[in-house]
Amino acid sequence: MSDYLFRRLFLAALLVLPLLTACSSAQYAVMEKFGIHKREILVDRVEDARDSQEEAKQQFASALEEFSAVLNFQGGTLEEKYTQLNTELEASEEHARDVSKRIDEVEDVAEALFDEWEDELKLYSSDSLRRSSAEKLEQTRNRYQNLMKAMRRAEARIEPVLTPLRDQVLYLKHNLNAQAIASLQSELGRVEGDVSSLIREMEAAIREADAFIVSLEK
């Protein structure tokens, strides 16, 4: 097994250890002993957050498609339609939780990296190298702030999509009839608009994540 593969496997295993996850500073300290530094962890977590948003984007598009199918009910049983829509809602909620978790993880390691970087500026004996490193820190922090704004904007768009879906699924649970389906028709435009806004924000966040990763790897 190559050293690179070993480190990647070790990183993946370590990230799921609940004891270390509960204490970020201890987690990072152990990982650095194995040559895995905060910058590398940050890249991995930004990639994970980006992938989580991509998956969530696809899931919400699928939920919208299912909601439209329910409102355009043409055959089968209403019970089946309700079950399918409820399944889409539960999957969407799971993806929403994962998106928030991944963003929080990016934020945690980024703040630790910036604190460490700031402290280590004091260790330089060369003024020119200190200035250069300080400029790089400021550039990286600014790009990171742009990334977090994009990710948090996308995250904030999730609940306006989930709220009407929850209401509609709950309503259908106790009103499985054609009249109930018809009464929800007016909600379709709102849901479509909310999902479209969410997808746009997620795509913007994904682009910011890609740009941030490239900047860290230069």
C-alpha positions as CSV (number, residue, x, y, z in Angstrom):
1,M,0.0,0.0,0.0
2,S,1.4,3.4,-0.9
3,D,2.0,6.1,1.7
4,Y,-0.5,8.3,0.1
5,L,-3.2,5.6,0.1
6,F,-2.4,4.8,3.7
7,R,-2.8,8.4,4.8
8,R,-6.1,8.8,3.0
9,L,-7.5,5.6,4.6
10,F,-6.2,6.7,7.9
11,L,-7.8,10.1,7.5
12,A,-11.2,8.5,6.5
13,A,-11.0,6.2,9.5
14,L,-10.1,8.8,12.0
15,L,-12.8,11.2,10.9
16,V,-15.5,8.7,12.0
17,L,-14.1,8.1,15.5
18,P,-16.7,9.7,17.8
19,L,-14.3,10.3,20.7
20,L,-11.9,12.3,18.6
21,T,-14.6,14.0,16.7
22,A,-15.9,15.4,19.9
23,C,-12.7,17.2,20.5
24,S,-11.4,18.8,17.3
25,S,-8.1,20.0,18.7
26,A,-7.2,16.4,19.8
27,Q,-8.3,15.1,16.5
28,Y,-6.1,17.5,14.6
29,A,-3.1,16.9,16.9
30,V,-3.3,13.1,16.3
31,M,-3.6,13.5,12.6
32,E,-0.6,15.9,12.4
33,K,1.5,13.2,14.1
34,F,0.7,11.1,11.0
35,G,1.7,13.9,8.6
36,I,-1.9,15.0,7.9
37,H,-2.0,18.7,8.4
38,K,-5.0,21.1,8.7
39,R,-4.6,22.4,5.2
40,E,-5.0,18.9,3.8
41,I,-8.0,18.2,6.1
42,L,-9.6,21.5,5.0
43,V,-9.3,20.4,1.3
44,D,-10.9,17.1,2.1
45,R,-13.7,18.6,4.0
46,V,-14.4,21.3,1.4
47,E,-14.6,18.4,-1.2
48,D,-17.0,16.5,1.1
49,A,-19.2,19.6,1.6
50,R,-19.2,20.2,-2.1
51,D,-20.2,16.6,-2.9
52,S,-22.9,16.8,-0.2
53,Q,-24.4,19.8,-1.8
54,E,-24.3,18.2,-5.2
55,E,-26.1,15.1,-3.9
56,A,-28.6,17.3,-2.1
57,K,-29.3,19.3,-5.3
58,Q,-30.1,16.1,-7.1
59,Q,-32.3,14.9,-4.2
60,F,-34.4,18.1,-4.1
61,A,-34.8,17.9,-7.8
62,S,-36.1,14.4,-7.4
63,A,-38.4,15.4,-4.6
64,L,-39.9,18.2,-6.8
65,E,-40.4,15.6,-9.6
66,E,-42.2,13.3,-7.2
67,F,-44.4,16.1,-5.9
68,S,-45.3,17.1,-9.5
69,A,-46.2,13.4,-10.2
70,V,-48.5,13.3,-7.1
71,L,-50.3,16.5,-8.2
72,N,-50.7,15.1,-11.7
73,F,-52.1,11.8,-10.4
74,Q,-53.2,9.7,-13.3
75,G,-53.3,6.1,-12.0
76,G,-52.2,3.7,-9.3
77,T,-53.2,4.2,-5.7
78,L,-53.0,7.4,-3.7
79,E,-51.4,5.4,-0.9
80,E,-48.5,4.6,-3.1
81,K,-48.1,8.2,-4.2
82,Y,-48.1,9.3,-0.6
83,T,-45.5,6.7,0.3
84,Q,-43.3,7.8,-2.6
85,L,-43.5,11.5,-1.7
86,N,-42.9,10.7,2.0
87,T,-39.8,8.7,1.0
88,E,-38.5,11.7,-1.0
89,L,-39.1,14.0,1.9
90,E,-37.2,11.8,4.4
91,A,-34.3,11.5,1.9
92,S,-34.3,15.3,1.5
93,E,-34.2,15.9,5.2
94,E,-31.3,13.5,5.6
95,H,-29.4,15.3,2.8
96,A,-30.2,18.6,4.5
97,R,-28.7,17.4,7.8
98,D,-25.6,16.2,6.0
99,V,-25.1,19.5,4.2
100,S,-25.2,21.4,7.5
101,K,-22.9,18.9,9.1
102,R,-20.3,19.1,6.3
103,I,-20.4,22.9,6.3
104,D,-19.8,23.0,10.1
105,E,-16.9,20.6,9.7
106,V,-15.3,22.9,7.1
107,E,-15.8,25.9,9.4
108,D,-14.2,24.0,12.4
109,V,-11.0,23.1,10.6
110,A,-10.7,26.4,8.8
111,E,-10.8,28.4,12.0
112,A,-8.2,26.1,13.5
113,L,-6.0,26.5,10.5
114,F,-6.2,30.3,10.5
115,D,-5.5,30.5,14.2
116,E,-2.4,28.3,13.8
117,W,-1.3,30.3,10.8
118,E,-1.7,33.6,12.7
119,D,0.3,32.3,15.7
120,E,3.1,31.0,13.5
121,L,3.6,34.4,11.8
122,K,5.4,35.4,15.1
123,L,8.0,32.6,14.6
124,Y,9.6,34.2,11.5
125,S,12.9,35.9,11.8
126,S,12.6,37.1,8.2
127,D,10.4,40.2,7.9
128,S,9.9,39.6,4.2
129,L,8.8,35.9,4.7
130,R,6.5,37.0,7.5
131,R,4.9,39.6,5.3
132,S,4.5,37.1,2.4
133,S,2.9,34.5,4.7
134,A,0.6,37.2,6.2
135,E,-0.6,38.2,2.7
136,K,-1.2,34.6,1.8
137,L,-3.2,34.1,5.0
138,E,-5.3,37.2,4.2
139,Q,-6.0,36.0,0.7
140,T,-6.9,32.5,1.8
141,R,-9.1,33.9,4.6
142,N,-11.0,36.1,2.1
143,R,-11.5,33.3,-0.3
144,Y,-12.7,31.1,2.6
145,Q,-15.2,33.8,3.7
146,N,-16.6,33.9,0.1
147,L,-16.9,30.1,0.2
148,M,-18.7,30.1,3.6
149,K,-21.1,32.8,2.5
150,A,-22.1,30.8,-0.6
151,M,-22.5,27.6,1.4
152,R,-24.5,29.2,4.1
153,R,-26.8,30.9,1.5
154,A,-27.5,27.6,-0.1
155,E,-28.1,26.0,3.3
156,A,-30.5,28.8,4.2
157,R,-32.6,27.9,1.1
158,I,-33.2,24.4,2.2
159,E,-35.7,25.0,4.9
160,P,-38.1,27.0,2.7
161,V,-38.2,23.9,0.4
162,L,-38.7,21.4,3.2
163,T,-41.4,23.3,5.1
164,P,-44.1,23.2,2.4
165,L,-43.1,19.6,1.5
166,R,-43.6,18.6,5.2
167,D,-47.0,20.3,5.2
168,Q,-48.1,18.6,2.0
169,V,-47.0,15.1,3.0
170,L,-48.7,15.5,6.4
171,Y,-51.9,16.7,4.7
172,L,-51.9,13.8,2.3
173,K,-51.3,11.3,5.1
174,H,-54.8,12.1,6.4
175,N,-56.5,13.1,3.2
176,L,-55.8,10.4,0.5
177,N,-58.3,11.5,-2.0
178,A,-58.5,13.3,-5.4
179,Q,-60.0,16.4,-3.8
180,A,-56.9,16.7,-1.5
181,I,-54.6,16.4,-4.4
182,A,-56.4,19.1,-6.3
183,S,-56.2,21.4,-3.2
184,L,-52.4,21.2,-3.3
185,Q,-52.2,22.3,-7.0
186,S,-51.7,25.9,-6.0
187,E,-48.5,25.0,-4.1
188,L,-46.7,23.6,-7.1
189,G,-45.5,27.0,-8.4
190,R,-44.2,28.0,-5.0
191,V,-42.3,24.7,-4.5
192,E,-40.8,24.9,-8.0
193,G,-39.6,28.4,-7.4
194,D,-38.0,27.5,-4.0
195,V,-36.3,24.4,-5.5
196,S,-35.0,26.4,-8.4
197,S,-33.5,29.0,-6.0
198,L,-32.0,26.3,-3.9
199,I,-30.4,24.6,-6.9
200,R,-28.9,27.9,-8.1
201,E,-27.4,28.7,-4.7
202,M,-26.0,25.2,-4.4
203,E,-24.4,25.4,-7.8
204,A,-22.9,28.7,-6.8
205,A,-21.5,27.2,-3.6
206,I,-20.1,24.2,-5.6
207,R,-18.3,26.6,-7.9
208,E,-16.9,28.5,-4.9
209,A,-15.7,25.2,-3.4
210,D,-13.9,24.2,-6.6
211,A,-12.2,27.6,-6.8
212,F,-11.2,27.5,-3.1
213,I,-9.7,24.0,-3.5
214,V,-7.7,25.1,-6.5
215,S,-6.4,28.1,-4.6
216,L,-5.2,26.0,-1.7
217,E,-3.4,23.5,-3.9
218,K,-1.4,26.2,-5.8
